Amino acid sequence: MPPKATSQAKPVGKWTGQSASLNKPTQSQPNKRKGQHDAGSKNPGKRSEPDTRDAKRVKMHDVRSIASQKSHAALKDGELNVQSFVGSLAFEINALDESMRRTRTSQTSRAFQRVPFTMRRRAAAHNHKKVPRRLRKRAIREMVEDNTPTVNSKTRMPKTTRARLRAETAKKLDLLAKRKKLRKLKGSGADEATVSIRAARPKIRRNTLNDPITTAGKFRKRQISKTWIPTHLWHAKRARMTPPTQPLWRFAIPLTPTQKVYRPTHRIQWEKGAMAWDMSYMSTIGLSGPRNSVQNVLKSLGLIQEALWNDKARRWRSGSMHWTGMLSREAKGNTYIIGPATIFWNPEKGENIDQCKQFRQLYIRIHPSAFLETFNELLRLAKMQNPRPYVEDLRFEVGSIDITGPDSTEALLGVLKPYFSNHESKEPDASKFESLAGLKDPGALPLGSLLAFSIMDPRLRYPPRQVALPRKDDQGAQAALLGAISALRKEECAKPHQLFDRDVRFKASRLPSQRSLNRRRGKGAPGAILEPTMVDPPIPIILLATRHSVDSQSSGTWTLMLPWKCVLPVWYGLMHYPLSTGGNPWFGGIDEIRHVTFERGLPWFPGDFPGTEAGKIWELRERQVRRKAWDGMPKGKRVNWETLDLGAGRKGEVGIGWSCDYETLLSLNKTNDPNEMEVSEKDVDEQSKTHSRNEKPDPKCPLETITQLPKPVFAMYQSPKSEPPPPASLVTAQIKILGRGVPTTCARVYRLPAAKTAIISSQAEVPATNPPLKVEGKLPPNLREQWLARKPSKKNGLKKISIRSDIDMETRQQLLAQQLIGPPAQFPPPPLNSESINGHPLCPDEEDLIGFVTTGSFNLRDGRGEAIASLSAIKAQEELRRYKNQTDPAARLCIVRNAGQNVGWLAKWELI
């Protein structure tokens, strides 16, 4: 179809779209920015600055206008001349390209709007120092043109007289203190440039809790009731921290970064990149003493597997690998789970001493929520041994960093440089670590891999440079990498780990100041790296490679353990390392740890272990948080738990809506006083002094009687002759939704209702015309069949019945006849939600409740809703015995219903 001719003829090639505002005089408008005045102000002496808003509007209109010409030359007598038409379009395309080019270069956006998405734009809008250097000149020019209020020194000065006097007094006192210290140093005959004040060596007491490290005076008042991790100041500017009055496990811990990292966290563990966490809040306990005494203590903590004490575990006992598993304790004939822990030994010194009396050392790395319970249990077990071993609290002596992702090995190789004077003195583990270049998954290493060596100060190589990685198509490099991985399995006579030596840790903590490093760097050529000298001590480290699960395709995790005061220099290097895949490593908080653990299908401690002491405290704390959030909502918007309609005449939520009500699940006695359910935030040190090791306070709530059963222990109760598990015991399971639906925390988990057998009467009965009315409060007899019909299958999927609007009249008549001949509808009609809820089957009764969801969300990896739940051990055993044939279509099926909702979703659970 030929294009329509324009109504007004315009000369070909003439530009159109010129703004008429060029011929009109600009009208002055009031400008609300500082320094601007109206033309008619009372002060005629000051001339108002020209208003550039109209000029900018005209300029933007000009650069965005697109020239056009009349296309009548291509249309002649109703026929289209293709050559002329293409020629006219060529002109318009060129004009469009020219307009796009002018628009792109006309500064339509401000400088602070072109910064990377990770930067905070609010601060950059009024401070040109917050944008990258390449945009600073442009930002200054725009701020001058727009008269943007900028940051000046007056806004940072004290505004009141009292504040000004206090600031001046503090400055004078600081100056006097420096002069006094300098006078004292000069009196001793030391030079100002060479003198260095030696920090006091920290005292590590045995068999008792140690005090936190002494921090700077200006930060000491902020750490009265908590302790800062080494990177606290770095995280406080970039992450949401725990509230100052509500520390988590007596530490100020980052919860999540301020920028959005939910999807990057998912991509990092499955695609590319790396993410690091400062895990210095993890507790480290040292156990040392005669070999037999140490082994007896470990066996009392649940390490009773035969594979740990035979020849197969010789590499673990020699210090060449680490072990990760569950610790437990015995009390009153029952076994209680403490929590997951990592244990590794210090290699033997090689002296010819009796094996039974040989002095051995080991470290136990455990979660801070279970530290006090583990420490007290170790003290109790150590007193029972003769000779007695020693227990040391090393929470503030050893820090750690976790890093995961396909590029985690590359980042560590770029930051951790081995410390050696010549190549002959390089440690064997350092050479093994450097041979892992190109490794994408730390989980590919042998189970329990451990590398221990010393590194130099990362600040000597700052900024870190990219390491040379082998190409993916290099067959020789891949073969060498496989050979390096297999070499880790060989047992070698390892030397004692330097991280176990107290003197080495103390010397490594005395790193030179950043000012001295800058002075040394200024004497050399620009960009030159610094070589370690006598004042640069080696930093002992231990690298642990963790494999999360056998069937998981996620990347493993590196755990870097090093002295507490050496964490910050290594952290700076990791955050600024340029990855080969682009960008820098990300950092995460508690939320990202839970996210990564959830997508791997693993439970997170302590939130998913409510049967442990740490899990009970976490559950009670979360109950208070959720109840406070529920109380803060308006009555019209929050869920009314008492009037929730569950169908079939059932009203009210099962248990307490904002909690995982294990009291209802396990039929425990509930407390009447709600204040008794609150968590006591007492000092760990005071609690250890007031309560004896053998005496425990009376339980404050029924949760004290709940126990946790690991999967291996629960498997022992599966035999027909075995005894039933403890009545108040829980097991952890993974739940996968089979269709739609996303479970959330505190969701209720039901088993499929039992099939109701029909009662067959021997007497002949005459069926009534109208069926009897359904008794209110009873579920439909075919409820089990309704739920089984919703199970998707490849052969028989759910078919939706739809009536097309274009069907013929004969088909319509047949459908109408079926409706007329069919059985009559029930009259009076059944009550609302008596048979189903909007087409969804009703949820079972409270007697079929088997557990609660502790963590639930949408799994981006699998593309469906998943959850980690705690199930009653007795009811889980009943379900496994009911379906002896695991191929039964109803085996391990369950129904998940979110708290406050009346619609359930079919799912399948599996023990983990």
Protein Blocks (a to p, Z undefined) as FASTA:
>chain_A
ZZdddfbdcdehiaehiafklmpccdddddfbghiacfkbcblkbccdddfklmmmmmmm
mmmpccdddfklmpgghiacfklmmmmmmmmmmmmmmmmmmmmmnopacfklmgcfkbcf
klmmmomklpcfklmmmmmmmmmmnopacddfklmpcfbfklmmmmmmmmmmmmmmmmmm
mmmmmmnopafklgccddddddddehiacddddddfklmmmmmmbccdfklmmmmmmccc
ddfklcghhiacdfbdfbdcklmmmmmmmmgccddddfklpccdddeddfklmmmmmmmn
opabfklmmmklmmmmnopaccdddddddeehiacdfbdcdddddddehiacdfklpccd
ddddddfklmmmmmmmmmmmmmmpccddddddfklmpgcdddedjklmmmmmmmmccddf
bfklpcfklmmmmmmgoiablklpcehiacddddddfklmcccdddddddfklmklmmmm
mmmmmmmmpccdddddfklpmklmmmmmmccdfklmmmmmmmmcehiacdddfklccddd
ddddddfbfklcbdcdddddddfklmmmmmmmmmmpccfkgpjdddddfklmmmmmmmno
pacdfklmmkbmklmmmmmmmmmmmmmmmmmpcfklmccfklpcebjhiacjehjfkbcc
fklmnopacdfblklmpccdbdfklmmmmpcfklccddfbfklmpccddfklmmmmmpmk
bccddfkbcdddddddfbecdddehiacddddddddddddfbdcdddfbdcdddehiacf
klmmmmmmmpccfklccddddddfkbcfklmmmmmmmmmmmccdddddddehklbgghia
cdddfklpgbdcfbdcddfklopacddddddfklmmmmmmmmmplkbmkgoiacdddehi
abdcddddddZZ
